[in-house]
Amino acid sequence: MGTRARIKLVNDGKVIAATYIHMDGFVSKFAPNLILALQSVTPADILNVKRLFQMFALVGLYDGGGDENMNYLCEVDISQNQYKITIHGFQQKLLFQGTLEEFARCYDELD
């Protein structure tokens, strides 16, 4: 069956981009790529190309069904000009909440 995950990019409570991933594994499966992607840009950079993200990446909100059907829901909030990452597991269990640096310390190992 596999694991279903959704990653959302959020600014001031509004989703500006999302992607859906169907995979075998856990957070550690997508975390290293997410960490590298976020480390390569600042939240301000993302806001500068927000329209581009919205045009290409909102389809991820609808793939795979609703958030309640996800094994993992990852939200990256850029509102405070820094990254705040929150990951919920099955039945909305909080698995992680913190900065990009804290996230990298926990999950930056390729499977």
Backbone hydrogen bonds in HBPLUS format (Angstrom, degrees):
<---DONOR---> <-ACCEPTOR-->    atom                        ^
c    i                          cat <-CA-CA->   ^        H-A-AA   ^      H-
h    n   atom  resd res      DA  || num        DHA   H-A  angle D-A-AA Bond
n    s   type  num  typ     dist DA aas  dist angle  dist       angle   num
A0003-THR N   A0023-MET O   2.48 MM  20  5.14 175.5  1.48 177.3 175.5     1
A0023-MET N   A0003-THR O   2.80 MM  20  5.14 168.1  1.82 156.0 159.1     2
A0071-ASN N   A0004-ARG O   2.79 MM  67  5.24 140.7  1.94 135.5 148.2     3
A0072-TYR N   A0004-ARG O   3.10 MM  68  6.52 150.3  2.19 151.5 156.2     4
A0005-ALA N   A0021-ILE O   2.84 MM  16  5.12 160.7  1.88 156.8 161.4     5
A0021-ILE N   A0005-ALA O   2.75 MM  16  5.12 169.1  1.76 157.4 158.9     6
A0006-ARG N   A0072-TYR O   3.06 MM  66  6.50 148.6  2.16 145.4 153.8     7
A0074-CYS N   A0006-ARG O   2.79 MM  68  6.09 172.1  1.79 167.4 169.2     8
A0007-ILE N   A0019-THR O   2.90 MM  12  5.36 160.6  1.94 154.2 160.8     9
A0019-THR N   A0007-ILE O   2.90 MM  12  5.36 150.2  1.99 147.7 157.4    10
A0008-LYS N   A0074-CYS O   2.71 MM  66  6.16 158.2  1.76 157.6 164.9    11
A0076-VAL N   A0008-LYS O   2.73 MM  68  6.01 165.9  1.75 162.8 167.4    12
A0009-LEU N   A0017-ALA O   2.78 MM   8  5.08 168.4  1.80 151.7 150.5    13
A0016-ILE N   A0009-LEU O   2.80 MM   7  5.73 167.1  1.81 161.3 165.9    14
A0010-VAL N   A0076-VAL O   2.80 MM  66  5.90 170.7  1.80 150.1 152.1    15
A0078-ILE N   A0010-VAL O   2.82 MM  68  6.18 162.1  1.85 171.0 174.4    16
A0011-ASN N   A0014-LYS O   2.92 MM   3  5.32 163.9  1.94 145.9 148.2    17
A0014-LYS N   A0011-ASN O   3.00 MM   3  5.32 165.7  2.02 117.4 120.9    18
A0018-ALA N   A0057-ALA O   2.90 MM  39  5.55 153.8  1.97 127.6 134.0    19
A0029-LYS N   A0026-PHE O   2.84 MM   3  5.51 163.0  1.87 121.7 127.5    20
A0030-PHE N   A0027-VAL O   3.09 MM   3  5.77 131.0  2.34 118.0 127.5    21
A0031-ALA N   A0027-VAL O   2.92 MM   4  5.83 153.9  1.98 163.3 170.4    22
A0034-LEU N   A0030-PHE O   3.15 MM   4  6.35 159.2  2.20 154.6 161.1    23
A0035-ILE N   A0031-ALA O   2.81 MM   4  5.98 163.2  1.84 164.0 168.5    24
A0036-LEU N   A0032-PRO O   3.03 MM   4  6.25 165.7  2.05 147.9 151.2    25
A0037-ALA N   A0033-ASN O   3.00 MM   4  6.15 159.6  2.04 145.5 151.3    26
A0038-LEU N   A0034-LEU O   2.93 MM   4  6.13 165.4  1.95 154.8 158.2    27
A0039-GLN N   A0035-ILE O   2.87 MM   4  5.99 153.8  1.94 151.2 159.0    28
A0040-SER N   A0037-ALA O   3.27 MM   3  5.38 144.0  2.41  97.6 107.6    29
A0041-VAL N   A0038-LEU O   3.37 MM   3  5.61 162.3  2.40 106.7 111.7    30
A0045-ASP N   A0042-THR O   3.01 MM   3  5.09 119.9  2.38  99.0 113.8    31
A0046-ILE N   A0042-THR O   3.17 MM   4  6.58 155.2  2.23 151.9 158.1    32
A0047-LEU N   A0043-PRO O   3.01 MM   4  6.36 157.2  2.06 150.4 156.4    33
A0048-ASN N   A0044-ALA O   3.05 MM   4  6.31 141.8  2.20 143.1 153.3    34
A0048-ASN N   A0045-ASP O   3.14 MM   3  5.13 124.3  2.47  92.9 107.2    35
A0049-VAL N   A0046-ILE O   3.07 MM   3  5.38 140.2  2.24 104.5 115.3    36
A0050-LYS N   A0047-LEU O   3.36 MM   3  4.80 165.4  2.39 101.7 100.2    37
A0052-LEU N   A0049-VAL O   3.00 MM   3  5.35 121.8  2.35 107.0 121.4    38
A0053-PHE N   A0049-VAL O   3.13 MM   4  6.55 159.0  2.18 155.5 161.5    39
A0054-GLN N   A0050-LYS O   2.89 MM   4  6.18 163.0  1.92 156.6 161.4    40
A0055-MET N   A0051-ARG O   2.95 MM   4  6.12 154.0  2.02 146.0 152.6    41
A0056-PHE N   A0052-LEU O   3.17 MM   4  6.38 160.6  2.21 153.1 156.7    42
A0057-ALA N   A0053-PHE O   2.77 MM   4  5.40 155.4  1.83 156.2 162.4    43
A0061-LEU N   A0058-LEU O   2.99 MM   3  5.67 167.8  2.01 120.2 124.2    44
A0062-TYR N   A0059-VAL O   3.03 MM   3  5.67 157.4  2.08 118.8 124.9    45
A0063-ASP N   A0059-VAL O   3.29 MM   4  6.59 146.4  2.41 151.7 161.4    46
A0069-ASN N   A0066-GLY O   2.95 MM   3  5.56 159.3  1.99 118.0 124.6    47
A0070-MET N   A0067-ASP O   3.06 MM   3  5.39 167.8  2.08 115.6 119.2    48
A0073-LEU N   A0088-HIS O   2.87 MM  15  5.16 155.4  1.93 149.6 155.0    49
A0088-HIS N   A0073-LEU O   2.89 MM  15  5.16 161.2  1.93 144.0 149.5    50
A0075-GLU N   A0086-THR O   2.79 MM  11  5.20 164.7  1.81 157.0 162.5    51
A0086-THR N   A0075-GLU O   2.91 MM  11  5.20 157.8  1.96 149.8 157.0    52
A0077-ASP N   A0084-LYS O   2.84 MM   7  5.05 171.5  1.85 153.2 151.9    53
A0084-LYS N   A0077-ASP O   3.00 MM   7  5.05 147.2  2.11 141.6 150.6    54
A0081-ASN N   A0078-ILE O   3.22 MM   3  5.57 151.8  2.31 125.6 123.6    55
A0085-ILE N   A0098-GLY O   2.73 MM  13  5.44 165.6  1.75 174.0 171.6    56
A0098-GLY N   A0085-ILE O   2.92 MM  13  5.44 151.1  2.00 148.2 157.7    57
A0087-ILE N   A0096-PHE O   2.78 MM   9  5.03 162.2  1.81 144.8 146.9    58
A0095-LEU N   A0087-ILE O   2.78 MM   8  5.47 165.0  1.80 153.6 157.4    59
A0096-PHE N   A0087-ILE O   3.22 MM   9  5.03 153.5  2.30 138.7 138.0    60
A0089-GLY N   A0093-LYS O   2.64 MM   4  4.97 161.9  1.67 148.4 152.6    61
A0092-GLN N   A0089-GLY O   3.07 MM   3  5.42 119.5  2.45 147.2 140.5    62
A0093-LYS N   A0090-PHE O   3.38 MM   3  6.00 157.6  2.43 114.4 118.9    63
A0103-PHE N   A0099-THR O   2.93 MM   4  6.16 158.4  1.98 148.8 155.4    64
A0104-ALA N   A0100-LEU O   2.84 MM   4  6.04 157.8  1.89 150.9 156.6    65
A0105-ARG N   A0101-GLU O   3.06 MM   4  6.33 151.2  2.15 142.8 150.1    66
A0106-CYS N   A0102-GLU O   3.14 MM   4  6.42 144.5  2.27 142.8 151.8    67
A0106-CYS N   A0103-PHE O   3.14 MM   3  5.20 123.6  2.47  95.2 109.3    68
A0107-TYR N   A0103-PHE O   2.88 MM   4  6.01 156.3  1.94 156.2 162.8    69
A0108-ASP N   A0104-ALA O   3.02 MM   4  4.80 145.5  2.14 136.5 134.7    70
A0109-GLU N   A0107-TYR O   2.82 MM   2  5.71 138.8  1.99 104.6  94.1    71
